[in-house]
Amino acid sequence: MATAADARTLPFAWYSDEEQLRRERARIFARSWQYAGRSELVAEPGSFLTADAGGVPILVTRNGDGELRAFLNVCRHRGAVLMDGCGRRATLQCQYHAWTYELDGSLRAAPRSDREPGFDNADWSLVPASAGTWGPFLFVNPDPAAPPLGTQLADLPKTLAHAIDVDDLVFHSRVEFGADANWKIVVENFLECYHCPTAHPGFSAEVDVHPDRYLLEAHPTYAAQFARAKQTGEAGQFHLLFPNTGINVFPGPANLSIGPIAPNGPNRTERYLDYFFAPGLADEWIRDFFAFDDQVGREDTALVESVHRGMASGMLEHGRLLLGSEPLLAAFQDWVQDRLGSE
């Protein structure tokens, strides 16, 4: 049986400390699979896409042979971010000094390098990373030796398939937002519905959040939540692929949103969600869906910003989890501590 000591939260100081975030970037984000966008954007030869992996700039390309590649999106000359956005290119050129790379990451040309004794283009290729796809979803991992994406996904695709076929979905739009709170606070808020009856009256009116029926499952690489609509009994699923990819399937017609929860410093989190729907859904239903989702999102933003202000006050060292209602928080915090090692 877990003791009160086992149920302590992570130290509150970890949620506003710059050095702590540096460790997390090095030991968590630089070694983890994270959602990067739609796989269709890099489906054709010559296409590229840029992404942020928890503060690590990543560039994904599809070369002329159709091979999907990923690199650190950092020029080997002076460290400038190499590319922005997405599109089609025959080569990749840095806007700073025009160092130019092939889509396979090799350095093609560096102006004036012929004047430098011993300069060899082969020594200055882009630093490799990893990329993988799951249906319409593209993931990246800054670690070039990362285990395959499927290892991290584990049984999540099969679990999700009970509710939805991701390959039948059609991309609708991306919504960007953020919060003045540490990324871990945002993740932890996502991992429990203990707060739903108090903070989400609209959501709780539609979705059964009773603790005996709102089901929680902790897995080694992800956390899962399962719920049903009160009136129709239709099922919904909400998942976090560790460390920071949120996946939402609300009860009702086929819908899915997916996106990263990314730190922008210790006191700010940037987010976006890519929304997918079944083809042919009525515009009115989609409008109502976005209004509902936006309301829940605004309520969550107020909550996590309040938590961050309280933690950052420095007056308390820890909090106390309720393991019966917050087991996924405990699982996430254990995962974080495991990745950080003895620290």
Disulfide bonds with the S-S distance in Angstrom:
Cys193-Cys196 1.90
